[in-house]
Amino acid sequence: MKTRLHAALLLAALCLAACENDEYLYRDISARLWLGETYTSGNLIITRDSTTLSFMMLDASVTEDTLHVTANVTGNRAPLPRPFILEVVAEETNVPAGAYTIGETVIPADSFSVRVPVIVKKEISGMNLRETMAQLTLRFVPNEHFLHGAPGWDTFKVLWSDYLTQPDSWTSYIANYLGTFSQARYKFIIDNAGETDFSRYQNNLTMIQALQSYLRKTLATYNAGHDEPYLDDDGTPLTF
């Protein structure tokens, strides 16, 4: 009887402490967190450790835009939100703090991931984004809720510029038909075919050959109507 009474008192004390600290009702220190965004490209499943934006792809009036850092959890779901920490890796970041704004870093209740918004600016004091790529590198820091997750996946790069950059979907398969990426080549494709994402062309021979044929004809028409051919980045005539 004495033992049961002690147990009951202890249980009551624990319940009271838990009620006073609701945010600590659930702690699973076996939960781990890693940074990376997984997407499909054709038949491929790809996980990337960076995300890229070119303001050149947006309307000229746009002065800021939002990119995302995806945080993923391995372990159990939790019934309450769990905050985590992202720190700036100074040696791998070339922009001042005023060039970006990092959103809330919390894994929602009953979730395994969250996309953290990062607002980036087009105009950065002392930096010309038409010539230089802005880079913000974030690193996950373990806390009371999460340990390190997959080895090598504790950092994530946010990259932005005001010139055209190679999209993730411009894979070696795409390059076999459309050529090695260059700003001039990409701009011609955007202006004449309206394509910015080549995911649907991956490993689809009929579609990629049709696009290649269309670009060749369009380029020939352009060259026939101009005194000078359309030039690639290196000053040589563009070809497909």
DRENPA-3360 file (N, C-alpha, C; in nm, 2 decimals, always signed):
BEGIN
1 = MKTRLHAA = +0.08/-0.12/+0.00/+0.00/+0.00/+0.00/+0.09/+0.12/+0.00 ~ +0.19/+0.12/+0.08/+0.28/+0.23/+0.09/+0.35/+0.26/-0.05 ~ +0.39/+0.16/-0.11/+0.45/+0.17/-0.25/+0.36/+0.23/-0.35 ~ +0.23/+0.19/-0.35/+0.13/+0.24/-0.44/+0.11/+0.39/-0.41 ~ +0.11/+0.43/-0.29/+0.09/+0.57/-0.25/+0.20/+0.65/-0.31 ~ +0.32/+0.61/-0.29/+0.44/+0.68/-0.34/+0.43/+0.69/-0.49 ~ +0.40/+0.59/-0.55/+0.39/+0.59/-0.70/+0.28/+0.69/-0.75 ~ +0.17/+0.69/-0.68/+0.06/+0.78/-0.71/+0.10/+0.93/-0.69;
9 = LLLAALCL = +0.17/+0.96/-0.58/+0.22/+1.09/-0.56/+0.32/+1.13/-0.67 ~ +0.41/+1.04/-0.70/+0.51/+1.07/-0.80/+0.44/+1.10/-0.94 ~ +0.34/+1.02/-0.97/+0.27/+1.04/-1.10/+0.20/+1.17/-1.10 ~ +0.14/+1.21/-0.99/+0.07/+1.34/-0.98/+0.17/+1.45/-1.00 ~ +0.29/+1.44/-0.94/+0.39/+1.55/-0.95/+0.44/+1.56/-1.09 ~ +0.46/+1.45/-1.16/+0.50/+1.45/-1.30/+0.40/+1.52/-1.39 ~ +0.27/+1.48/-1.36/+0.16/+1.54/-1.44/+0.15/+1.69/-1.42 ~ +0.17/+1.74/-1.30/+0.17/+1.88/-1.27/+0.28/+1.95/-1.34;
17 = AACENDEY = +0.40/+1.89/-1.34/+0.52/+1.96/-1.40/+0.49/+1.96/-1.55 ~ +0.44/+1.86/-1.61/+0.41/+1.86/-1.75/+0.31/+1.96/-1.79 ~ +0.21/+1.98/-1.71/+0.11/+2.08/-1.74/+0.16/+2.22/-1.73 ~ +0.26/+2.25/-1.65/+0.32/+2.38/-1.64/+0.42/+2.41/-1.75 ~ +0.46/+2.30/-1.83/+0.55/+2.32/-1.94/+0.51/+2.24/-2.06 ~ +0.40/+2.28/-2.12/+0.34/+2.21/-2.23/+0.43/+2.19/-2.34 ~ +0.52/+2.29/-2.37/+0.61/+2.27/-2.48/+0.71/+2.16/-2.47 ~ +0.72/+2.10/-2.35/+0.81/+1.99/-2.33/+0.74/+1.86/-2.30;
25 = LYRDISAR = +0.61/+1.86/-2.34/+0.53/+1.74/-2.32/+0.59/+1.62/-2.40 ~ +0.65/+1.66/-2.52/+0.70/+1.55/-2.61/+0.85/+1.58/-2.64 ~ +0.94/+1.49/-2.61/+1.08/+1.51/-2.65/+1.13/+1.37/-2.69 ~ +1.16/+1.36/-2.81/+1.22/+1.23/-2.86/+1.36/+1.26/-2.91 ~ +1.46/+1.24/-2.82/+1.59/+1.28/-2.86/+1.65/+1.19/-2.97 ~ +1.58/+1.08/-3.00/+1.63/+1.00/-3.11/+1.59/+1.06/-3.25 ~ +1.51/+1.16/-3.25/+1.47/+1.22/-3.37/+1.59/+1.30/-3.43 ~ +1.61/+1.29/-3.56/+1.72/+1.35/-3.63/+1.67/+1.44/-3.74;
33 = LWLGETYT = +1.75/+1.54/-3.77/+1.71/+1.63/-3.88/+1.82/+1.65/-3.98 ~ +1.78/+1.66/-4.11/+1.88/+1.69/-4.21/+1.82/+1.78/-4.31 ~ +1.90/+1.85/-4.39/+1.86/+1.95/-4.48/+1.87/+1.90/-4.62 ~ +1.77/+1.92/-4.71/+1.78/+1.88/-4.85/+1.64/+1.86/-4.91 ~ +1.64/+1.89/-5.04/+1.51/+1.89/-5.11/+1.51/+1.78/-5.21 ~ +1.42/+1.69/-5.20/+1.41/+1.57/-5.29/+1.30/+1.60/-5.40 ~ +1.33/+1.57/-5.52/+1.24/+1.59/-5.63/+1.26/+1.49/-5.74 ~ +1.17/+1.47/-5.83/+1.19/+1.38/-5.94/+1.22/+1.45/-6.07;
41 = SGNLIITR = +1.30/+1.39/-6.15/+1.34/+1.45/-6.28/+1.34/+1.33/-6.37 ~ +1.22/+1.32/-6.45/+1.20/+1.20/-6.53/+1.19/+1.08/-6.44 ~ +1.27/+0.98/-6.46/+1.27/+0.86/-6.38/+1.36/+0.86/-6.26 ~ +1.43/+0.98/-6.25/+1.53/+0.99/-6.14/+1.47/+1.06/-6.02 ~ +1.52/+1.02/-5.90/+1.48/+1.08/-5.78/+1.61/+1.15/-5.73 ~ +1.61/+1.28/-5.72/+1.73/+1.36/-5.69/+1.71/+1.44/-5.56 ~ +1.81/+1.44/-5.47/+1.81/+1.52/-5.35/+1.92/+1.62/-5.37 ~ +1.89/+1.75/-5.35/+1.98/+1.86/-5.37/+2.01/+1.93/-5.24;
49 = DSTTLSFM = +2.13/+1.99/-5.23/+2.17/+2.06/-5.10/+2.18/+2.21/-5.13 ~ +2.11/+2.25/-5.23/+2.11/+2.40/-5.26/+1.99/+2.43/-5.34 ~ +1.95/+2.56/-5.35/+1.84/+2.61/-5.43/+1.89/+2.74/-5.49 ~ +1.85/+2.76/-5.62/+1.90/+2.87/-5.69/+1.78/+2.96/-5.75 ~ +1.81/+3.09/-5.76/+1.71/+3.18/-5.82/+1.79/+3.28/-5.90 ~ +1.73/+3.31/-6.02/+1.78/+3.42/-6.10/+1.67/+3.52/-6.12 ~ +1.70/+3.64/-6.07/+1.60/+3.75/-6.09/+1.58/+3.78/-6.24 ~ +1.67/+3.74/-6.32/+1.66/+3.76/-6.46/+1.53/+3.69/-6.52;
57 = MLDASVTE = +1.49/+3.59/-6.45/+1.37/+3.51/-6.49/+1.24/+3.58/-6.45 ~ +1.25/+3.68/-6.37/+1.13/+3.75/-6.31/+1.11/+3.88/-6.38 ~ +1.00/+3.94/-6.35/+0.97/+4.07/-6.40/+1.07/+4.17/-6.35 ~ +1.11/+4.27/-6.43/+1.21/+4.37/-6.38/+1.17/+4.44/-6.26 ~ +1.04/+4.45/-6.23/+0.99/+4.53/-6.11/+1.01/+4.45/-5.98 ~ +1.04/+4.32/-5.99/+1.05/+4.24/-5.87/+1.19/+4.27/-5.80 ~ +1.18/+4.31/-5.67/+1.30/+4.34/-5.60/+1.34/+4.24/-5.49 ~ +1.25/+4.15/-5.46/+1.28/+4.04/-5.37/+1.19/+3.92/-5.40;
65 = DTLHVTAN = +1.24/+3.80/-5.36/+1.17/+3.68/-5.39/+1.20/+3.58/-5.28 ~ +1.12/+3.47/-5.28/+1.14/+3.37/-5.17/+1.19/+3.24/-5.22 ~ +1.29/+3.19/-5.16/+1.34/+3.05/-5.18/+1.31/+2.97/-5.05 ~ +1.33/+2.84/-5.06/+1.30/+2.76/-4.94/+1.41/+2.66/-4.91 ~ +1.43/+2.64/-4.78/+1.52/+2.54/-4.73/+1.43/+2.43/-4.66 ~ +1.45/+2.31/-4.71/+1.36/+2.20/-4.66/+1.44/+2.12/-4.55 ~ +1.37/+2.12/-4.43/+1.43/+2.04/-4.32/+1.35/+1.91/-4.31 ~ +1.42/+1.80/-4.30/+1.35/+1.67/-4.29/+1.38/+1.60/-4.16;
73 = VTGNRAPL = +1.29/+1.53/-4.11/+1.30/+1.45/-3.98/+1.30/+1.30/-4.01 ~ +1.39/+1.24/-3.95/+1.39/+1.09/-3.94/+1.36/+1.05/-3.79 ~ +1.27/+0.96/-3.77/+1.23/+0.93/-3.63/+1.08/+0.94/-3.63 ~ +1.03/+0.97/-3.51/+0.88/+0.97/-3.49/+0.82/+1.10/-3.51 ~ +0.69/+1.10/-3.55/+0.62/+1.23/-3.54/+0.60/+1.27/-3.40 ~ +0.58/+1.40/-3.38/+0.56/+1.46/-3.25/+0.42/+1.53/-3.25 ~ +0.35/+1.52/-3.13/+0.22/+1.59/-3.13/+0.22/+1.74/-3.11 ~ +0.34/+1.79/-3.09/+0.36/+1.94/-3.07/+0.46/+1.99/-3.17;
81 = PRPFILEV = +0.46/+2.12/-3.21/+0.57/+2.18/-3.29/+0.70/+2.16/-3.22 ~ +0.81/+2.14/-3.31/+0.94/+2.13/-3.25/+1.03/+2.23/-3.32 ~ +1.08/+2.33/-3.25/+1.18/+2.42/-3.31/+1.31/+2.36/-3.34 ~ +1.38/+2.41/-3.44/+1.52/+2.37/-3.46/+1.60/+2.50/-3.50 ~ +1.73/+2.48/-3.51/+1.82/+2.59/-3.52/+1.89/+2.59/-3.65 ~ +1.89/+2.70/-3.73/+1.97/+2.71/-3.85/+2.07/+2.83/-3.82 ~ +2.20/+2.81/-3.84/+2.30/+2.91/-3.82/+2.36/+2.95/-3.96 ~ +2.40/+3.07/-3.97/+2.47/+3.11/-4.10/+2.62/+3.07/-4.09;
89 = VAEETNVP = +2.66/+3.00/-4.19/+2.80/+2.96/-4.20/+2.88/+3.08/-4.27 ~ +2.94/+3.16/-4.18/+3.00/+3.28/-4.23/+3.10/+3.26/-4.34 ~ +3.19/+3.16/-4.33/+3.29/+3.14/-4.43/+3.24/+3.09/-4.56 ~ +3.11/+3.05/-4.57/+3.05/+3.01/-4.70/+2.94/+3.10/-4.74 ~ +2.94/+3.23/-4.69/+2.83/+3.32/-4.71/+2.90/+3.45/-4.76 ~ +2.85/+3.51/-4.87/+2.92/+3.63/-4.92/+2.82/+3.76/-4.92 ~ +2.71/+3.75/-4.84/+2.62/+3.86/-4.84/+2.60/+3.90/-4.69 ~ +2.56/+4.03/-4.67/+2.54/+4.07/-4.53/+2.40/+4.03/-4.49;
97 = AGAYTIGE = +2.38/+4.04/-4.35/+2.25/+3.99/-4.30/+2.13/+4.07/-4.36 ~ +2.15/+4.19/-4.40/+2.03/+4.26/-4.45/+1.99/+4.22/-4.59 ~ +2.06/+4.13/-4.65/+2.03/+4.08/-4.79/+1.92/+3.97/-4.79 ~ +1.89/+3.92/-4.67/+1.80/+3.80/-4.66/+1.72/+3.81/-4.53 ~ +1.61/+3.73/-4.53/+1.53/+3.72/-4.41/+1.49/+3.57/-4.40 ~ +1.53/+3.51/-4.29/+1.50/+3.36/-4.27/+1.37/+3.35/-4.19 ~ +1.28/+3.27/-4.24/+1.15/+3.25/-4.17/+1.16/+3.16/-4.05 ~ +1.04/+3.12/-4.00/+1.04/+3.04/-3.87/+1.09/+2.90/-3.90;
105 = TVIPADSF = +1.17/+2.86/-3.80/+1.23/+2.72/-3.81/+1.17/+2.63/-3.71 ~ +1.06/+2.57/-3.75/+0.98/+2.49/-3.66/+0.92/+2.37/-3.74 ~ +0.94/+2.25/-3.70/+0.87/+2.14/-3.76/+0.73/+2.13/-3.70 ~ +0.63/+2.15/-3.78/+0.49/+2.15/-3.73/+0.46/+2.02/-3.66 ~ +0.36/+2.02/-3.58/+0.31/+1.90/-3.51/+0.27/+1.79/-3.61 ~ +0.30/+1.67/-3.58/+0.26/+1.56/-3.67/+0.32/+1.56/-3.81 ~ +0.44/+1.63/-3.82/+0.50/+1.64/-3.95/+0.64/+1.59/-3.95 ~ +0.69/+1.55/-4.07/+0.82/+1.50/-4.09/+0.91/+1.60/-4.16;
113 = SVRVPVIV = +0.85/+1.71/-4.21/+0.94/+1.81/-4.28/+0.87/+1.95/-4.27 ~ +0.95/+2.05/-4.31/+0.90/+2.18/-4.33/+0.98/+2.26/-4.43 ~ +0.93/+2.35/-4.51/+1.00/+2.43/-4.60/+1.01/+2.57/-4.54 ~ +1.13/+2.60/-4.50/+1.16/+2.73/-4.43/+1.18/+2.84/-4.54 ~ +1.10/+2.94/-4.54/+1.11/+3.05/-4.64/+1.23/+3.14/-4.61 ~ +1.30/+3.17/-4.72/+1.42/+3.26/-4.71/+1.39/+3.37/-4.81 ~ +1.36/+3.49/-4.77/+1.34/+3.60/-4.86/+1.47/+3.67/-4.90 ~ +1.50/+3.68/-5.03/+1.63/+3.73/-5.07/+1.61/+3.86/-5.15;
121 = KKEISGMN = +1.70/+3.95/-5.15/+1.69/+4.08/-5.21/+1.77/+4.09/-5.34 ~ +1.71/+4.16/-5.44/+1.78/+4.18/-5.57/+1.89/+4.28/-5.56 ~ +1.88/+4.38/-5.48/+1.98/+4.49/-5.46/+2.05/+4.47/-5.33 ~ +2.18/+4.45/-5.34/+2.27/+4.43/-5.22/+2.38/+4.53/-5.23 ~ +2.39/+4.60/-5.12/+2.50/+4.70/-5.12/+2.64/+4.64/-5.14 ~ +2.71/+4.70/-5.23/+2.85/+4.66/-5.25/+2.86/+4.53/-5.34 ~ +2.75/+4.48/-5.39/+2.75/+4.36/-5.48/+2.67/+4.38/-5.60 ~ +2.72/+4.34/-5.71/+2.65/+4.34/-5.84/+2.61/+4.20/-5.88;
129 = LRETMAQL = +2.48/+4.18/-5.86/+2.43/+4.04/-5.89/+2.42/+4.01/-6.03 ~ +2.45/+4.10/-6.12/+2.46/+4.07/-6.26/+2.60/+4.01/-6.29 ~ +2.69/+4.02/-6.20/+2.82/+3.96/-6.22/+2.86/+3.85/-6.11 ~ +2.80/+3.86/-5.99/+2.84/+3.78/-5.88/+2.72/+3.70/-5.83 ~ +2.73/+3.58/-5.80/+2.63/+3.50/-5.74/+2.63/+3.52/-5.59 ~ +2.51/+3.56/-5.53/+2.50/+3.57/-5.39/+2.48/+3.43/-5.33 ~ +2.55/+3.41/-5.21/+2.54/+3.28/-5.15/+2.52/+3.29/-5.00 ~ +2.42/+3.22/-4.95/+2.39/+3.21/-4.81/+2.39/+3.07/-4.77;
137 = TLRFVPNE = +2.48/+3.03/-4.69/+2.49/+2.89/-4.64/+2.44/+2.87/-4.50 ~ +2.34/+2.79/-4.48/+2.28/+2.76/-4.35/+2.32/+2.62/-4.30 ~ +2.34/+2.61/-4.17/+2.38/+2.49/-4.11/+2.29/+2.45/-3.99 ~ +2.24/+2.33/-3.99/+2.16/+2.28/-3.88/+2.25/+2.26/-3.75 ~ +2.20/+2.31/-3.64/+2.27/+2.29/-3.51/+2.18/+2.21/-3.42 ~ +2.23/+2.10/-3.37/+2.14/+2.01/-3.28/+2.09/+2.09/-3.16 ~ +1.97/+2.05/-3.11/+1.92/+2.11/-2.99/+1.85/+2.00/-2.91 ~ +1.76/+2.04/-2.82/+1.70/+1.94/-2.73/+1.60/+1.85/-2.81;
145 = HFLHGAPG = +1.56/+1.89/-2.93/+1.46/+1.82/-3.01/+1.52/+1.73/-3.12 ~ +1.64/+1.77/-3.17/+1.69/+1.69/-3.29/+1.84/+1.67/-3.28 ~ +1.89/+1.55/-3.32/+2.03/+1.53/-3.34/+2.06/+1.54/-3.48 ~ +2.19/+1.53/-3.52/+2.23/+1.54/-3.66/+2.16/+1.42/-3.73 ~ +2.12/+1.44/-3.85/+2.06/+1.34/-3.94/+2.16/+1.28/-4.03 ~ +2.13/+1.27/-4.16/+2.21/+1.20/-4.26/+2.35/+1.27/-4.26 ~ +2.46/+1.19/-4.25/+2.59/+1.25/-4.26/+2.61/+1.33/-4.39 ~ +2.67/+1.46/-4.37/+2.69/+1.54/-4.49/+2.57/+1.62/-4.54;
153 = WDTFKVLW = +2.46/+1.61/-4.47/+2.34/+1.68/-4.51/+2.29/+1.78/-4.40 ~ +2.39/+1.84/-4.33/+2.36/+1.94/-4.23/+2.37/+2.08/-4.28 ~ +2.41/+2.10/-4.40/+2.41/+2.24/-4.46/+2.33/+2.25/-4.58 ~ +2.29/+2.37/-4.61/+2.21/+2.40/-4.73/+2.24/+2.53/-4.79 ~ +2.26/+2.55/-4.92/+2.30/+2.67/-4.98/+2.18/+2.74/-5.05 ~ +2.17/+2.87/-5.03/+2.07/+2.95/-5.10/+2.15/+3.04/-5.19 ~ +2.12/+3.03/-5.32/+2.20/+3.10/-5.42/+2.11/+3.18/-5.50 ~ +2.15/+3.31/-5.53/+2.07/+3.39/-5.62/+2.16/+3.49/-5.69;
161 = SDYLTQPD = +2.10/+3.53/-5.81/+2.18/+3.63/-5.89/+2.08/+3.70/-5.98 ~ +2.14/+3.79/-6.07/+2.05/+3.86/-6.16/+2.10/+3.83/-6.31 ~ +2.15/+3.71/-6.32/+2.18/+3.66/-6.45/+2.13/+3.51/-6.46 ~ +2.12/+3.46/-6.58/+2.07/+3.33/-6.60/+2.16/+3.22/-6.55 ~ +2.11/+3.13/-6.47/+2.19/+3.02/-6.42/+2.13/+2.88/-6.46 ~ +2.21/+2.78/-6.46/+2.17/+2.65/-6.51/+2.07/+2.59/-6.42 ~ +1.95/+2.55/-6.47/+1.85/+2.49/-6.38/+1.89/+2.34/-6.35 ~ +1.84/+2.29/-6.24/+1.87/+2.16/-6.20/+1.83/+2.06/-6.31;
169 = SWTSYIAN = +1.72/+2.09/-6.38/+1.67/+1.99/-6.48/+1.75/+1.99/-6.61 ~ +1.86/+2.08/-6.62/+1.95/+2.08/-6.74/+2.05/+1.97/-6.71 ~ +2.02/+1.85/-6.72/+2.11/+1.74/-6.69/+2.19/+1.70/-6.81 ~ +2.28/+1.60/-6.79/+2.37/+1.56/-6.90/+2.28/+1.50/-7.01 ~ +2.17/+1.44/-6.98/+2.08/+1.39/-7.08/+2.03/+1.51/-7.17 ~ +1.99/+1.62/-7.11/+1.94/+1.73/-7.18/+2.05/+1.79/-7.26 ~ +2.17/+1.80/-7.20/+2.28/+1.86/-7.27/+2.32/+1.78/-7.40 ~ +2.29/+1.65/-7.40/+2.32/+1.57/-7.52/+2.25/+1.62/-7.64;
177 = YLGTFSQA = +2.13/+1.69/-7.62/+2.05/+1.73/-7.73/+2.04/+1.88/-7.75 ~ +2.05/+1.95/-7.64/+2.04/+2.10/-7.64/+2.17/+2.17/-7.63 ~ +2.28/+2.09/-7.59/+2.41/+2.15/-7.58/+2.44/+2.18/-7.44 ~ +2.57/+2.22/-7.42/+2.62/+2.26/-7.28/+2.55/+2.39/-7.24 ~ +2.51/+2.40/-7.12/+2.45/+2.52/-7.07/+2.53/+2.64/-7.09 ~ +2.47/+2.75/-7.14/+2.52/+2.88/-7.15/+2.41/+2.98/-7.13 ~ +2.44/+3.10/-7.09/+2.33/+3.20/-7.07/+2.26/+3.23/-7.20 ~ +2.34/+3.25/-7.31/+2.28/+3.28/-7.44/+2.19/+3.16/-7.49;
185 = RYKFIIDN = +2.24/+3.04/-7.47/+2.16/+2.92/-7.51/+2.03/+2.92/-7.44 ~ +2.04/+2.93/-7.31/+1.92/+2.93/-7.22/+1.82/+3.04/-7.26 ~ +1.87/+3.16/-7.28/+1.79/+3.27/-7.32/+1.71/+3.25/-7.45 ~ +1.78/+3.19/-7.55/+1.72/+3.16/-7.67/+1.61/+3.07/-7.65 ~ +1.63/+2.96/-7.57/+1.52/+2.87/-7.55/+1.40/+2.93/-7.48 ~ +1.43/+3.01/-7.38/+1.32/+3.08/-7.30/+1.24/+3.17/-7.40 ~ +1.31/+3.25/-7.47/+1.25/+3.35/-7.56/+1.17/+3.28/-7.67 ~ +1.21/+3.17/-7.72/+1.15/+3.11/-7.84/+1.07/+2.99/-7.82;
193 = AGETDFSR = +1.10/+2.91/-7.71/+1.02/+2.79/-7.68/+0.95/+2.81/-7.54 ~ +0.98/+2.91/-7.46/+0.91/+2.93/-7.34/+0.95/+2.82/-7.23 ~ +1.06/+2.75/-7.25/+1.09/+2.64/-7.16/+1.19/+2.69/-7.06 ~ +1.16/+2.67/-6.93/+1.26/+2.70/-6.82/+1.29/+2.58/-6.74 ~ +1.21/+2.48/-6.75/+1.22/+2.35/-6.67/+1.22/+2.23/-6.77 ~ +1.32/+2.15/-6.76/+1.33/+2.04/-6.86/+1.30/+1.90/-6.80 ~ +1.23/+1.90/-6.69/+1.20/+1.78/-6.62/+1.12/+1.68/-6.71 ~ +1.03/+1.73/-6.78/+0.94/+1.65/-6.86/+1.01/+1.59/-6.98;
201 = YQNNLTMI = +1.13/+1.64/-7.01/+1.20/+1.59/-7.13/+1.30/+1.48/-7.09 ~ +1.32/+1.46/-6.96/+1.42/+1.36/-6.92/+1.39/+1.22/-6.97 ~ +1.48/+1.16/-7.03/+1.47/+1.02/-7.08/+1.34/+1.01/-7.17 ~ +1.30/+1.11/-7.24/+1.19/+1.11/-7.33/+1.24/+1.15/-7.47 ~ +1.29/+1.05/-7.54/+1.36/+1.07/-7.67/+1.27/+1.15/-7.77 ~ +1.15/+1.11/-7.78/+1.06/+1.18/-7.88/+1.04/+1.33/-7.85 ~ +1.02/+1.36/-7.72/+1.00/+1.50/-7.68/+1.13/+1.58/-7.70 ~ +1.24/+1.53/-7.65/+1.36/+1.61/-7.65/+1.41/+1.63/-7.80;
209 = QALQSYLR = +1.39/+1.53/-7.88/+1.43/+1.55/-8.02/+1.34/+1.64/-8.09 ~ +1.21/+1.65/-8.06/+1.11/+1.74/-8.11/+1.15/+1.88/-8.07 ~ +1.19/+1.90/-7.95/+1.23/+2.03/-7.90/+1.36/+2.08/-7.97 ~ +1.45/+1.98/-7.99/+1.58/+2.01/-8.06/+1.55/+2.06/-8.20 ~ +1.47/+1.98/-8.27/+1.43/+2.02/-8.41/+1.37/+2.15/-8.42 ~ +1.28/+2.18/-8.33/+1.21/+2.31/-8.33/+1.31/+2.43/-8.31 ~ +1.40/+2.41/-8.21/+1.50/+2.51/-8.18/+1.60/+2.53/-8.30 ~ +1.63/+2.43/-8.37/+1.72/+2.44/-8.49/+1.65/+2.52/-8.60;
217 = KTLATYNA = +1.52/+2.49/-8.62/+1.45/+2.57/-8.72/+1.43/+2.71/-8.68 ~ +1.40/+2.73/-8.56/+1.38/+2.87/-8.51/+1.51/+2.95/-8.52 ~ +1.62/+2.89/-8.48/+1.75/+2.95/-8.49/+1.79/+2.99/-8.63 ~ +1.76/+2.89/-8.73/+1.79/+2.92/-8.87/+1.70/+3.03/-8.92 ~ +1.58/+3.04/-8.88/+1.49/+3.16/-8.92/+1.55/+3.29/-8.86 ~ +1.59/+3.29/-8.74/+1.65/+3.41/-8.68/+1.77/+3.45/-8.75 ~ +1.86/+3.36/-8.78/+1.99/+3.39/-8.85/+1.96/+3.44/-8.99 ~ +1.86/+3.39/-9.06/+1.83/+3.43/-9.19/+1.78/+3.57/-9.19;
225 = GHDEPYLD = +1.72/+3.62/-9.08/+1.66/+3.75/-9.08/+1.75/+3.85/-9.02 ~ +1.87/+3.82/-8.99/+1.97/+3.91/-8.92/+2.10/+3.91/-8.99 ~ +2.17/+4.03/-8.99/+2.30/+4.04/-9.05/+2.40/+3.95/-8.98 ~ +2.39/+3.94/-8.84/+2.48/+3.86/-8.76/+2.40/+3.74/-8.70 ~ +2.47/+3.62/-8.69/+2.40/+3.51/-8.63/+2.39/+3.53/-8.48 ~ +2.30/+3.45/-8.42/+2.28/+3.45/-8.28/+2.40/+3.40/-8.22 ~ +2.47/+3.47/-8.12/+2.59/+3.43/-8.07/+2.58/+3.36/-7.93 ~ +2.67/+3.27/-7.91/+2.68/+3.20/-7.78/+2.76/+3.29/-7.68;
233 = DDGTPLTF = +2.77/+3.25/-7.56/+2.85/+3.33/-7.46/+2.99/+3.36/-7.50 ~ +3.05/+3.26/-7.57/+3.19/+3.28/-7.61/+3.21/+3.35/-7.74 ~ +3.10/+3.40/-7.80/+3.11/+3.48/-7.92/+3.10/+3.40/-8.05 ~ +3.09/+3.27/-8.04/+3.07/+3.19/-8.16/+2.92/+3.17/-8.19 ~ +2.89/+3.14/-8.31/+2.75/+3.12/-8.35/+2.68/+3.01/-8.27 ~ +2.56/+3.03/-8.22/+2.49/+2.93/-8.14/+2.45/+2.82/-8.23 ~ +2.45/+2.70/-8.19/+2.40/+2.58/-8.26/+2.33/+2.49/-8.17 ~ +2.24/+2.41/-8.22/+2.17/+2.31/-8.15/+2.18/+2.17/-8.21;
% end
